[in-house]
Amino acid sequence: MAASTDAHCAEQPSSPVPPSVMVLEGCWEGSGDVTGKPVALAVNAYLIVQGAMLAIEAVSSAIDDPDDQYAAHLVFGGTGKQSGPKADQIVGYWADSFGGAFAAPGRGIGSADGIEMTYQYSDNAFVNRWRISGDRLTWQIAARDRKGVEKPFASYVLHKAACGS
């Protein structure tokens, strides 16, 4: 069975990480708010699984209460398909410090101006919009209900930073 799995894996070409996702690679620092609460945020985005996917480690703390911390681990990969002119299909996964019950798969698109990922939960979806302009990264998250109505959930403005060891 192991030989069968190895042969299957060797035959499958990897789907490259779309360029719209690769621009997130590196380290970012900044601030924003989550449901109106001011937070500081640090992001480290790096290639994993032999360069086939990009992982993001995001760590935040409330500005008014440094003990109020949160962490998320996001994974992004390409599907090798385009949904329109220069629009890359992206798959991903969201896991965070709330544990496995709150983890979710995601689907999205990437284009020249950024990426948009949607993570579906039982009662609503969280739409993540990432946009880069030079060394500035904005990340906005909206909660979308079943009727398609969006409400702001979180918003961050980050700048490129040196990565620690």
C-alpha positions, 0 to 999 in steps of 0.5 A: 500500500505504501508503494501505491501511495508513493506512486500516486504522489509522484504522478501528481504535479503540485499546483503552484501557490498563486502569485496573488497569495505569494505577495503575502510571504514575509512578516507584517506588523500593525494594528486594527480592531476586532468587533470594535476592540483595538488590537496589535497584530503580527503576521508571519507568512511562509511556504510549507509542504515543499513550497506547495502552500503558504502558511500564515501565523497571526498573533494578536493582543488587545491594546488595552489588555495584553493578556487578551491574546489570540492566534490563528493559523491559515493555510493557502494553496492554489488549485491550478484553475482560473475562474476568469481572466487572471483570477486564481482559485484558492483553497485554504484552512483556518484554525485558531486558538479557539480550538478544533470546533472553530476550524474551517475550510475556505475557498476564494479567488486571487487577482492582481489586487489581492485575495478574498477567502470565505470560510463557511461556518454553520450559522454564517461565513467569514469573508477575508479580504487581503489587499497589498499596496507596496509595503502596506497590507490591509486585511478586512474580515466581514461576517456574512449571514445566510441572506448575504448581508455583511457586517464588519468583524475585523480590520487591520492595517499592517506594514512589512517588518523584519522577520525574527529568528 
